[in-house]
């Protein structure tokens, strides 16, 4: 398994995102269905965020995830520099290998390099495995920070106590 930088405008990355949206849409419990919004490549340009791809041992892209920097909200952020975790997904055939945790760690390190002091994410309550992963990696429930129609849970993870190189 290898985690590499990706580009959401490229065919392989677009296919991963389509696979992710198809997977979520098929299992989404709410009437009206899952709202699909393909990411704007400028949000993952290496300055405003990053998009990572997980390749299996044969080099086939099997997962993805992104970090995008959020605009400061002085009323809410109290000086935090927030990065949002987006589109974390691994093909179901790859699950149980610890790759999701490795991807989330790589996303966190990318956020630190971009200057983030806090990670946030939103998810749906039906994604119990994701909720367990987030809890295991230090995310805690927080108030809603957006109006994503697909989200029912919001999480945050402070990063301020660890430097960009991972040292405390």
C-alpha positions as a printed NumPy array, in Angstrom:
array([[  0.   ,   0.   ,   0.   ],
       [  1.185,   3.478,  -0.849],
       [ -0.297,   6.909,  -0.154],
       [  0.502,   9.561,  -2.733],
       [ -0.554,  13.041,  -3.746],
       [ -3.454,  13.179,  -6.137],
       [ -5.232,  15.689,  -8.343],
       [ -9.05 ,  15.716,  -8.198],
       [ -9.198,  16.81 , -11.843],
       [ -7.471,  13.628, -13.087],
       [ -9.414,  10.566, -14.336],
       [ -8.259,   8.089, -11.659],
       [ -9.087,  10.495,  -8.836],
       [-12.446,  11.405, -10.417],
       [-13.243,   7.685, -10.59 ],
       [-12.396,   7.227,  -6.907],
       [-14.708,  10.117,  -6.054],
       [-17.49 ,   8.665,  -8.24 ],
       [-17.02 ,   5.297,  -6.505],
       [-17.207,   7.033,  -3.119],
       [-20.372,   8.944,  -4.047],
       [-21.982,   5.809,  -5.515],
       [-21.175,   3.849,  -2.362],
       [-22.612,   6.571,  -0.106],
       [-25.694,   7.082,  -2.273],
       [-26.547,   3.37 ,  -2.225],
       [-26.507,   3.227,   1.574],
       [-27.875,   6.676,   2.382],
       [-31.008,   6.36 ,   4.538],
       [-32.609,   9.774,   4.144],
       [-35.401,  10.586,   1.744],
       [-34.131,  12.743,  -1.055],
       [-30.888,  10.804,  -1.191],
       [-27.262,  11.699,  -0.913],
       [-26.246,  15.097,  -2.261],
       [-23.217,  14.805,  -4.542],
       [-20.821,  17.705,  -4.88 ],
       [-17.579,  17.092,  -6.746],
       [-14.707,  19.01 ,  -5.181],
       [-13.269,  22.139,  -6.696],
       [ -9.666,  21.307,  -7.695],
       [ -8.487,  24.723,  -6.441],
       [ -9.333,  23.622,  -2.871],
       [ -6.785,  20.797,  -3.132],
       [ -3.959,  22.59 ,  -4.941],
       [ -1.244,  22.027,  -2.325],
       [ -1.698,  25.536,  -0.9  ],
       [ -5.389,  25.528,   0.024],
       [ -5.496,  21.791,   0.662],
       [ -4.31 ,  18.413,  -0.537],
       [ -5.901,  15.323,  -2.019],
       [ -4.304,  11.962,  -1.294],
       [ -4.748,   8.639,  -3.068],
       [ -4.265,   5.165,  -1.628],
       [ -2.829,   2.641,  -4.07 ],
       [ -2.937,  -1.058,  -3.264],
       [  0.143,  -3.295,  -3.507],
       [ -0.398,  -3.655,  -7.266],
       [ -0.502,   0.142,  -7.728],
       [ -4.27 ,   0.292,  -8.29 ],
       [ -5.995,   3.362,  -6.762],
       [ -8.372,   2.05 ,  -4.061],
       [ -9.   ,   4.999,  -1.771],
       [ -8.77 ,   8.71 ,  -1.263],
       [ -9.134,  11.597,   1.126],
       [ -8.563,  15.301,   1.222],
       [ -7.763,  18.238,   3.444],
       [ -8.994,  21.706,   2.616],
       [ -8.24 ,  24.803,   4.592],
       [-11.292,  26.676,   5.872],
       [-11.675,  30.427,   5.977],
       [-11.306,  31.786,   9.514],
       [-14.487,  32.423,  11.471],
       [-13.455,  34.79 ,  14.303],
       [-16.739,  34.245,  16.141],
       [-16.19 ,  30.481,  16.259],
       [-12.526,  29.688,  15.797],
       [-10.86 ,  31.678,  18.582],
       [ -7.68 ,  31.903,  16.527],
       [ -7.694,  28.304,  15.281],
       [ -6.519,  27.613,  11.764],
       [ -8.964,  24.929,  10.65 ],
       [ -8.553,  22.273,   8.002],
       [-11.479,  20.099,   6.981],
       [-11.122,  16.383,   6.269],
       [-13.056,  15.491,   3.098],
       [-13.943,  12.432,   1.006],
       [-12.169,   9.781,   3.095],
       [-12.984,   6.494,   1.398],
       [-11.469,   3.09 ,   0.794],
       [-12.9  ,   0.44 ,  -1.48 ],
       [-14.734,  -2.088,   0.731],
       [-12.427,  -4.876,  -0.507],
       [ -9.462,  -3.172,   1.218],
       [-11.014,  -2.59 ,   4.62 ],
       [ -9.68 ,  -4.162,   7.789],
       [ -6.034,  -3.627,   6.861],
       [ -5.458,  -0.404,   8.81 ],
       [ -5.2  ,   1.675,   5.655],
       [ -7.911,   4.127,   6.731],
       [ -5.928,   5.   ,   9.853],
       [ -2.779,   5.468,   7.777],
       [ -4.664,   7.687,   5.33 ],
       [ -6.126,   9.772,   8.143],
       [ -2.648,  10.151,   9.669],
       [ -1.232,  11.28 ,   6.301],
       [ -4.075,  13.799,   5.968],
       [ -3.366,  15.12 ,   9.468],
       [  0.332,  15.527,   8.665],
       [ -0.601,  17.369,   5.466],
       [ -2.862,  19.697,   7.449],
       [ -0.037,  20.44 ,   9.875],
       [  2.283,  21.294,   6.972],
       [ -0.376,  23.724,   5.724],
       [ -0.432,  25.407,   9.145],
       [ -3.639,  23.953,  10.579],
       [ -4.078,  23.956,  14.343],
       [ -7.377,  22.076,  14.23 ],
       [ -9.01 ,  19.45 ,  12.053],
       [-12.764,  19.285,  11.569],
       [-14.971,  16.897,   9.654],
       [-18.578,  16.013,   9.149],
       [-20.118,  12.595,   8.654],
       [-23.378,  10.695,   8.884],
       [-24.456,   8.731,  11.957],
       [-24.853,   5.553,   9.868],
       [-21.086,   5.446,   9.273],
       [-20.289,   3.722,  12.566],
       [-16.903,   2.351,  11.468],
       [-15.859,   5.875,  10.491],
       [-17.02 ,   7.2  ,  13.868],
       [-14.908,   4.557,  15.63 ],
       [-11.882,   5.505,  13.491],
       [-12.328,   9.19 ,  14.268],
       [-12.664,   8.529,  18.017],
       [ -9.616,   6.227,  17.986],
       [ -7.552,   8.944,  16.294],
       [ -8.474,  11.749,  18.713],
       [-11.523,  13.404,  17.154],
       [-14.273,  14.527,  19.526],
       [-17.864,  15.559,  18.77 ],
       [-18.409,  19.269,  18.189],
       [-21.171,  21.617,  17.105],
       [-22.147,  21.806,  13.448],
       [-19.758,  24.071,  11.558],
       [-21.503,  23.8  ,   8.182],
       [-24.882,  23.026,   6.649],
       [-23.926,  19.87 ,   4.751],
       [-27.222,  18.073,   4.003],
       [-25.449,  14.691,   4.206],
       [-24.066,  15.258,   7.712],
       [-25.587,  14.427,  11.07 ],
       [-22.373,  14.444,  13.135],
       [-19.466,  16.871,  13.332],
       [-16.031,  16.27 ,  14.879],
       [-12.919,  18.256,  15.694],
       [ -9.341,  17.481,  16.682],
       [ -6.969,  20.111,  18.054],
       [ -3.473,  20.014,  16.542],
       [ -1.859,  22.945,  18.337],
       [  0.142,  20.81 ,  20.779],
       [  2.096,  19.034,  18.026],
       [  4.407,  20.705,  15.508],
       [  4.34 ,  20.257,  11.736],
       [  7.075,  17.616,  12.014],
       [  4.968,  15.576,  14.485],
       [  7.163,  16.424,  17.508],
       [  5.619,  17.513,  20.779]])
